[in-house]
Amino acid sequence: MKKIILSILLYCTVMLASAQEIKIVDKHITFDSTRVRLSIEYLKERHGITQTTPTIQPKIIVLHWTAATTFSSTFNAFNPPKLPNGDRKDIAKVSSLNTSSQFLIDRNGAIYRLMPENYFARHVIGLNYCAIGVENVGSANFPLTAAQLKANEMLVRYLYKKYNIEYLIGHYEYSKFKGTALWKETNPNYLTIKNDPGIDFMSKMRANVKDLALKGAPNN
């Protein structure tokens, strides 16, 4: 009888683990020779890092919201390798490389991988060279959903196990790294003000992954 009970418990444990297994859909943005060239140039000119491949060694996960209301509009915005003419003048002055992220999570919690996880994406000043970006469809007026919260938790756990992830931050916290060893931006005046993905969302995220003991932004 004990063996039967143990077998049932083991089966239930395996089934629960399987149910919790993360599902990631690959839907890559354009990463052609232009994006490769601009990414390598960005690494050198903005981060002071010279290398021949547009790759990163992830240490930080940065959570964002898109400020757009649909997955397709965000994907279409990220897809071109270069910023559209006249778009994002605040960041276009330092590079024509388009913004992007490694992941994009839709309102229903579906997780999309927009490029290989260790490829360079322009999503956070000063930290792109070591940061994986996770965009969520939503905004301050279009709050992120419970499904997105769960998806972010699963993705953070997946990335934590796969890479040497040390930090989890919201985009609005990035500038607190200025003056630390991790901050690499050649222009000390190049900063933008952010509020994504919201303090409430980050508080819930940190509570949900408390067991991982991930560090937050420095208390400057």
C-alpha positions as CSV (number, residue, x, y, z in Angstrom):
1,M,0.0,0.0,0.0
2,K,2.8,2.4,0.9
3,K,4.4,1.8,-2.5
4,I,1.1,2.5,-4.2
5,I,0.7,5.8,-2.3
6,L,4.3,6.8,-3.0
7,S,3.8,6.0,-6.7
8,I,0.7,8.2,-6.8
9,L,2.4,11.0,-5.1
10,L,5.4,10.8,-7.5
11,Y,3.0,10.8,-10.4
12,C,1.1,13.8,-9.1
13,T,4.4,15.6,-8.6
14,V,5.6,14.9,-12.1
15,M,2.3,16.0,-13.6
16,L,2.3,19.2,-11.5
17,A,5.9,20.0,-12.7
18,S,4.8,19.3,-16.3
19,A,1.8,21.6,-15.9
20,Q,4.1,24.4,-14.7
21,E,6.6,23.9,-17.6
22,I,7.1,27.2,-19.4
23,K,5.9,27.5,-23.0
24,I,7.8,30.0,-25.2
25,V,6.8,30.7,-28.8
26,D,9.6,31.8,-31.2
27,K,8.6,34.8,-33.3
28,H,11.8,36.5,-34.2
29,I,12.1,40.1,-35.3
30,T,14.5,40.9,-38.2
31,F,18.1,40.4,-37.1
32,D,19.8,40.9,-40.4
33,S,23.3,42.2,-41.2
34,T,22.2,45.8,-40.5
35,R,21.0,45.0,-37.0
36,V,24.1,42.9,-36.3
37,R,26.3,45.8,-37.4
38,L,24.4,48.4,-35.4
39,S,24.3,46.2,-32.3
40,I,28.1,45.7,-32.4
41,E,28.6,49.5,-33.0
42,Y,26.3,50.2,-30.0
43,L,28.3,47.9,-27.8
44,K,31.5,49.7,-28.7
45,E,30.3,53.3,-28.8
46,R,27.8,53.3,-26.0
47,H,29.1,50.6,-23.7
48,G,32.8,50.7,-24.5
49,I,32.8,47.0,-25.3
50,T,34.6,45.7,-28.5
51,Q,33.5,42.3,-29.8
52,T,32.7,40.7,-33.1
53,T,29.3,39.2,-32.3
54,P,26.1,40.9,-31.1
55,T,25.8,38.8,-28.0
56,I,25.5,39.4,-24.2
57,Q,26.3,37.6,-21.0
58,P,23.0,38.0,-19.0
59,K,23.2,39.1,-15.4
60,I,20.0,41.3,-15.2
61,I,16.4,40.8,-16.1
62,V,14.6,44.1,-16.9
63,L,10.8,44.1,-17.0
64,H,9.0,46.7,-19.2
65,W,5.6,47.6,-20.4
66,T,5.1,48.5,-24.1
67,A,2.9,51.6,-23.8
68,A,1.0,50.0,-26.7
69,T,-2.2,48.1,-26.5
70,T,-1.6,45.2,-28.9
71,F,1.0,42.6,-29.5
72,S,1.1,43.2,-33.2
73,S,1.8,46.9,-32.9
74,T,4.7,46.3,-30.5
75,F,6.1,43.6,-32.7
76,N,5.9,45.8,-35.8
77,A,7.6,48.6,-33.9
78,F,10.5,46.4,-32.9
79,N,10.9,44.5,-36.2
80,P,12.8,47.1,-38.3
81,P,16.6,47.0,-37.5
82,K,16.7,50.8,-37.6
83,L,14.6,53.4,-35.9
84,P,12.1,54.9,-38.4
85,N,13.1,58.4,-39.6
86,G,12.0,61.0,-37.2
87,D,11.0,58.5,-34.5
88,R,12.3,58.5,-30.9
89,K,14.4,61.7,-31.3
90,D,15.4,61.4,-27.6
91,I,17.4,58.2,-28.3
92,A,18.0,58.4,-32.1
93,K,20.7,61.1,-31.5
94,V,23.0,58.4,-30.0
95,S,22.3,55.5,-32.4
96,S,20.0,54.5,-35.2
97,L,19.6,51.0,-33.8
98,N,16.0,50.3,-33.2
99,T,14.7,49.4,-29.7
100,S,13.7,45.8,-29.0
101,S,13.8,43.1,-26.3
102,Q,14.5,39.5,-26.1
103,F,10.9,38.6,-24.9
104,L,7.4,40.0,-25.4
105,I,4.4,38.9,-23.3
106,D,0.9,39.4,-24.5
107,R,-2.2,40.2,-22.4
108,N,-3.2,36.5,-22.1
109,G,0.3,35.6,-20.7
110,A,1.6,34.1,-24.0
111,I,5.4,34.4,-24.0
112,Y,7.1,35.2,-27.3
113,R,10.9,35.1,-27.9
114,L,11.8,37.8,-30.3
115,M,15.5,36.8,-30.8
116,P,18.0,34.3,-29.3
117,E,18.1,35.0,-25.6
118,N,21.7,35.9,-25.5
119,Y,21.5,38.4,-28.4
120,F,21.9,42.1,-27.9
121,A,18.7,44.2,-27.6
122,R,18.4,47.9,-27.1
123,H,16.0,48.3,-24.2
124,V,17.8,49.8,-21.2
125,I,20.4,52.6,-21.1
126,G,23.7,51.6,-19.6
127,L,22.9,47.9,-19.1
128,N,22.0,46.4,-22.5
129,Y,25.3,44.5,-22.6
130,C,24.2,42.3,-19.7
131,A,20.4,42.6,-19.6
132,I,17.6,40.5,-20.9
133,G,14.5,42.6,-21.6
134,V,10.9,41.4,-21.1
135,E,8.3,43.6,-22.6
136,N,4.6,43.3,-21.6
137,V,1.7,44.6,-23.7
138,G,0.2,47.3,-21.5
139,S,0.7,50.8,-19.9
140,A,-0.2,52.9,-16.9
141,N,-3.6,53.3,-18.4
142,F,-3.8,49.7,-19.6
143,P,-2.6,47.8,-16.5
144,L,-0.7,44.5,-16.8
145,T,-2.8,41.4,-16.2
146,A,-2.7,38.5,-13.7
147,A,-1.8,36.2,-16.6
148,Q,1.2,38.4,-17.5
149,L,2.3,38.4,-13.8
150,K,2.3,34.6,-13.8
151,A,4.1,34.5,-17.2
152,N,6.8,36.9,-16.0
153,E,7.3,34.8,-12.9
154,M,7.7,31.6,-15.0
155,L,10.1,33.4,-17.4
156,V,12.2,34.8,-14.6
157,R,12.5,31.4,-13.1
158,Y,13.4,29.9,-16.4
159,L,16.1,32.5,-17.1
160,Y,17.4,32.3,-13.5
161,K,18.1,28.6,-13.9
162,K,19.6,28.9,-17.4
163,Y,21.9,31.9,-16.9
164,N,23.9,33.5,-14.1
165,I,21.1,36.0,-13.3
166,E,21.8,38.2,-10.3
167,Y,19.3,41.1,-10.6
168,L,15.6,41.6,-11.3
169,I,14.5,45.2,-11.9
170,G,11.8,47.3,-13.4
171,H,12.8,49.7,-16.2
172,Y,12.0,52.7,-14.0
173,E,14.9,51.6,-11.7
174,Y,17.7,51.3,-14.3
175,S,19.4,54.7,-13.6
176,K,20.1,53.6,-10.0
177,F,23.0,51.6,-11.4
178,K,24.8,54.7,-12.6
179,G,28.1,54.9,-10.8
180,T,28.3,51.1,-10.2
181,A,30.6,48.7,-11.9
182,L,27.7,47.4,-14.0
183,W,26.9,50.7,-15.5
184,K,28.4,51.2,-19.0
185,E,27.3,54.3,-20.9
186,T,29.9,56.5,-22.5
187,N,27.7,59.7,-22.2
188,P,27.0,60.5,-18.6
189,N,24.1,62.7,-19.6
190,Y,22.3,60.1,-21.7
191,L,19.3,59.2,-19.6
192,T,15.5,58.9,-20.1
193,I,12.8,58.9,-17.4
194,K,10.7,55.7,-17.2
195,N,7.9,54.4,-15.1
196,D,7.4,50.9,-16.5
197,P,6.2,48.3,-15.6
198,G,4.8,50.1,-12.5
199,I,5.8,49.9,-8.8
200,D,2.8,47.7,-8.0
201,F,3.6,45.1,-10.6
202,M,7.3,44.9,-9.5
203,S,6.2,44.5,-5.9
204,K,4.1,41.5,-6.8
205,M,6.8,40.1,-9.0
206,R,9.4,40.3,-6.2
207,A,7.1,38.7,-3.7
208,N,6.4,35.8,-6.2
209,V,10.1,35.1,-6.8
210,K,11.4,35.9,-3.3
211,D,12.9,32.4,-3.0
212,L,15.4,33.2,-5.8
213,A,17.0,35.9,-3.7
214,L,17.5,38.1,-6.7
215,K,19.0,41.6,-6.1
216,G,17.2,44.7,-7.0
217,A,18.6,48.1,-8.0
218,P,21.1,49.8,-5.7
219,N,19.7,52.2,-3.2
220,N,21.4,55.3,-4.5
